[in-house]
Amino acid sequence: MTTKSQRLELVAQLAARKEQAAMDELQRSRQYLDQQTAQLDSLKQYHRQYIDELKQQLQGQVDMQKIQSYQQFTRQVEGAIEQQNNVVANAQQQFDHKKADWLVFRDKSRALQELVEKYRNQERIAAEKMEEKRMQDDFTGRRFSSKR
């Protein structure tokens, strides 16, 4: 016969596996967010470097065709930065959602594990009481039979 704690342990193990799966998803989401953030940082750094180089190259020179070309390229880089900002924002939302999911699974898993421990303690106490009663009954039975 299986005890209440043993039956619930199976449910707790399933909850722990779900929690681990949610944690794995959260980690993948964090890695993706970190990658996209690093890409955004690289684009911003490239943009700053390009602007700095542009300023140095154009000191004293006024070649309208070059200026227009640089401005067009700068706008393209700025557009890429804007797109990457959107990617990072979406990745952050996805991460936040995965984190919330994981927290729910973690809380359920912890609650079930605590309940399993509570049932185990109750079962242990009940078994100790039964053993104590059995020993008392044995003692009482021996006392009674020795008086005869």
N, C-alpha and C positions, 0 to 999 in steps of 0.2 A: 504494500500500500504506500503510495507516495504522499508525502506531507504537503501541507499548504505552501510551505516555503520552497519545496522542490518544484512544485508546479509553477509557482510564481518566478522561480529562478530562470525557467525557460523563457518567460516573457521578458524578464530583465536582460537576459543575454541577447535577445532579439533587439531590444531597445538600445543596448550598447553597440550592437553592429550598425544600427541605423545612425546612431550618434557618430560612430567612426566614419561612416560613409559621408555624412554631412560635413565632418571635419576635413575629409579628403577634398570634398568639393570646395570648401572654404579656402583651403590651402591653394588649390588650383586657381581659384578666383583671385587670391592675393598675389600669386605669381604673375598672372595676366595683368593685374592692375599695376604692379611694380614695373613690368616690362613696358607697358604703355606710358607710364609716367616717365620712365627713363628715356623713351623715345621722344616725348614732348620736351623734356629738358634738353636733349641733344638738338632738337630743332631750334629751340630758343637760343641756345648757345651758338649754333651755326648762324642764325639770323644776326645776333649781336656782332659776331666776328665779321660777317659779310658787310654789315653797315660800317664797322670800324675800318675795314680795308677800303671800302668805297670812299669814305671820307678822306683817307690818306691819298688815294689815287686821284681824287678830283681836286685836291688842293691847288688852287691857282689855275686849274683848267676848266674851261667851260665848253665842253663838247656835248651839245644837246642830244645827239643821237646816243652817246654813251649814257648820259643821264637817264634818258627815257628807257633804255635797255635795262639799266640797273633798277630803275623804279618798277618796271614790269616784273623783273625777277624777284624783287623784294616783295611785291604784292603776292606773287605766287607762294613764296615762303611763308608769308603771313597767313595766306589761305590754308596752307598745310598745317600751320600752327593752330589755327582755329578748328580745323577738322580734328586734329589730334586732341585738342581740348575737349571736344565733344566725345571722342572715343574714351578719354580718361574719365569724363563725367559718367558715361554709361558704365564703364568698368567699376567705378566707385559705387554706383547704385547697385550693380550686380553683386559686388562684394558685400555691401550692407545687407542685401536680401539674404545672401548665403549665410552671413553671420547670424542674422535673426533666426533663420531655419535651424542652424546648429545649436543656438542657445535653447530653442524649444526642445530639440532632441536631447540635449545635455540635461536639461531640467527633468524631463520625463525619465531618463535613464537613472539619474541620481535618486529621484523619488521612488522608483521601483526598487532600486538597490537598498534604500533605507527601509522600505516595507519588507523586503526579504529578510533583512537583519532583524527587524522587529518580530516577524513570524518565527524566525529561528530562536530568538530569545524566549518567546512565549512557549515554543515547543520544548526547549531545554528546561525551562522552569516546570512545565507540566510533567516532563519525564522525571525530573528530580523529585517532584511531589509524589508521583506514582511509586517511584522507588522507595521513598521514605515511608509511604503507606504500606507497601508490600513488606518492608522490613519490620514495621510496627506490627502488622498482622502476623508475620512469622513469629515475632517475639511473643505476642499475645497468645498465639496458638501453642507455642512451646510451654509457656507458663501455665496455660490451662491444662495441657495434657500431662504436665509433670505433677500437678496437684491431685490428679486422679489416683 
